[in-house]
Amino acid sequence: MKSYSDPNFFSDPDFFRRAGWVVAALVALWPMLVWSEFNPALLFDAQNARVMGDFLRTFLPPAFSAEFLGLVVKATLETLAMATAGISLAILIAVPMALALAHSLSIARIGPGPGLAGGEALRAAVRWALMLLRGIPELVWALLFVRALGLGPGAGVLALAITYGGMLGKVYAEILESNDTRPARVLLESGSGRLAAFFYGLLPVTAQELTSYTVYRWECAVRASVIMGFVGAGGLGQLMDQSMRMLNGGEVATILITFLVLVMFADALSNFLRKVLA
């Protein structure tokens, strides 16, 4: 490996190109930091540090009263139900759109035919639809659905279904394209339909990756469910919002511990499913 003291270090023909990209990135980053009013020094301001310290001291000991633990259990089940129902609806949205978007399942691409232009138009429409679904954050959808449906987890379920449906559909299509597509192509060329080519040609080689990404998105949905609780979608987020408004650090600490346990459970579930499908 070349060192900076090596006289031939700067003879690397790509050195100045790489250095130029680094300088360009720093130049582009600086106004972003200024416009975002990013000022880490505020964290070390004496008054701010004192306020944060006083609040953090209230985290100990965590709240373990029977009444509050009952509320935590109810909110946790509500959060899990919201995330699971939202991901389930998202899968129903994502799977057909991913199958329509995947070139590896295109019968018209096997050879010249009248359906090629129609297939490309359909894929372009699906691509734009997925972009629209995932382009609007789930928190914005939650705000809209809370207005329409009222407070509660129903708004969160629909918000997750729409946003995560767009995310899952895009990534599902990319997974179906990035793996070995030869078995599916052979099935299509032998006269099989798209669904048969998917179930017998693509799914066996992509099941582990599809499952792993779906479980990861479910984990993200659990976190998003907590955030959406702050806008009235129920669950742990709404309970945490109430505790923070009351400056009850012990209750906040208990909710954070519960949330970490949920993330650990999702990670363990993901590892288990990978081993089962390996």
N, C-alpha and C positions, 0 to 999 in steps of 0.2 A: 504493500500500500504506500502511495506517495505521501510525504509529509510536506508541511508548509516550508520547511527548510530545504527541501529538495529543489535544486535550481531548475529542474524540468517540470515542476508542478504546474507552472503557468503555461507550459507548452501544450497542455491538453487542448485540443481544438475546440472542445465544447465548454471550456471553462468560462469564457466571457459570455457565451450564450446563457449558461446557467446563472451566472452572476447577474446578468441583465434581467432575467426573469425574477430573481429574488428582489432586486431593487424595485422593479415594476410592481411586484406584489406589496412591498412595504409602502410605496408611494400611494397605491390604491387603498391600502388599509388605513392609513393615517386619517384621511377625511372621514372614513366610516366611524372611527373611534371618536372624532370630534363631533360629528353630527349625532351620534348616539349618546353624547354627554357622558361618556365612560370616564370615570374619575375614581380610580382605586384608593386615592388618598382619603376619600370620605369615610372609608371603612376604618381608618386609623385616627379619625377625628376624636378628640377626647370625649366630647359630649355624646356623639353617636356610639362610641365604644362603651360608655357607661350605660346608656339605655339598652343596648344589646346585651351587655353583661347582666343587667338586672333581670331582663326577660329570660335569658338562658338559665339563670340560677333557679328560676321557677320550674324548670323542666324536671328537677330532682326534688323529691322522688316522683316517678310517674304515677298517674291516677289509676288505682286498681280497686276502686269501690265497686260493689256488686251492681249498683244502679248504672254507673257509667260503663262498666264492662258489658252490661246488657245492651246499651245503646251502641257500643262498638261492634258487638257481634251482629246486631241487626243491620248496621251501616255496612259492615264488611260483606255480608250476604247480598245486600242490595248492590254493592259495587261489583261483586263477582257476577251477579245475575245480569247487570247492565252490560258489563264487558263481554260476557259469553253470548248473550242474546245479540248484541251489536255485531260481534264477529261472525256469528252464525248467519245473520242476514247479509253481512258483507260478503261472505263466501257465496251465497246464492246469487249475489250481483256479479261477483268477480269471475266465477267459473265460466259461465256462458260467454262473457265478454272476452276472457282470455282465450277460449277455444276459437272464437271468431277472429281474434287478432293474430293468433299463431300462424306463421307461414308454413310451419312444418305439417299442419293439418289441412292445407289448401289443396283440394282436389284439382282445381283449375291450373295449378302450377306444375302438375305432372307433365303436361304437354300443352300445346296450343289448343285453345278452345274458346267458345264465346263467353264463358263465365269469368275469364280472367279480369276484365275491366270492372265487372260488377263486384268481384271479390276484393279488389284493391279499393274500390269506393267504400265498401262496407268496413274494411279495416281502417280506413282513414276516419270514418265516422265514429267507430268504436274508440279509436285512439283519442279523438277530441273529447268524446264523452268521458273517458277515464281521466283525462286531464282536467275537465271541469269538476268532476266529483272530488278528486284529491286536491284540487287547487284551492278550495275554500277550507280553512281549518275547521276541525270538528267543534272547536269552541264557538265559532261564529254560527255554525249550524245549530248548536245547542241553544244559543241565545234566541235564534229565530223560532225553534220548536218550543222553547219555554213560553214564548209569547203566544204560540198557537195552542199548545196542549196544557199549559200551566206547569207549576212546579212539580218535580218528580222525575223518576228515572226513565220514563217513557221518552222524554225529549233527548236524553243521553243515548238511548238505544238507537234512535233514528239518526242522530248526529254521527255516531260511530259507524253505523251501517253505510251511510253515504260516503264519508271520507275514506274509511278503510276499504270499502268496496272498490274505490278507484285505485288505492295503493295495491291491494292484493291482485286486482286484475292486471295491472301493469307488470308486476313482478312475476306473477304466475306465467304470463306470456313469455317473459324473458327466460324463465327457467325452462319452459318447454322448448325454447329455441336453442338454448345453450348446451343442452345435453345431446346424447346420441339420438339423432332423428331417423337413422336408417331403418330400424324396425317399423316405425310408423309409415315411412315412405314405401316400404315393400308391401305393407298391408294395403295402402291406398292404391298402389299400382296393380295389385291383384284383385281389386274390385271391392274392398271393404269400405264401409262408411267412415265418416269422421269420428264418430263416437267409438267405434270398434278400434280404429287406429289409435285413439287416445288411451282407451282402457288397456289394450293389449300391447301397444307399441311404445307409448310415451310414459304412462303412469308407472310401470314397474321400475323404470330407471330414474324417475324424478320424485317418487313418493317420499323418500327421506328428506330431500331438500324442500319440497312443498310443505311437508308437515312441520319441519323445523322452522321455516319462515312463518307459517301460520301461527304456531305457538308463540313465536317471538312477537308477532303482531298482537296476539291476545294479551301478552304481557304489557305491551305498549298501551293496549286498550284499557287495562286495569289502571295504569298511571293516568291515562287521559280521563278515565271516569272520575278519578279523584279530583282532577283539575276542574272538570265540568261541574262538580258539586258546588264550586264557588259561585256559579251563576244560577244555582237553583235546581240542578239535575239530580240532587239526592246523593246518597252514599257517604263514603268517608270524607269526601271533600266538603260537603255541606256541614257535617259534624265538626270538621276541623275549622271551618270558617266561623262557626259559632264559638268554638273554644278560643280561637285567636282574638275574636272581638271582645271576649271577656278577659283576655290576657291571662288565661289559665294554662300556664306552661306544662303542668303535669298532665293535663288531658291531651295536649298537643304531642307530648312525648309518647304517650301510650298509642296514639293514632299513628305516629311515625314508626313505632316498633311494629305495629300491626301491618303497616304498609310494607316494611322490609320483609316481614315473614311471607307476605303474598308474593313478592318478587322472587324470594328464594324458592317458594313452592313452584312458581312458573318455570324457573330455571331447572329445577329437579324434574319436572314433568317433561320439559323439552329433552333433557338428557335421556330419560327413560324411553321416550318415543323414538329417539334416534337409535337406541340399542335394539328396540323391538323391530324396527324397520331395516336395520343394517343387514 
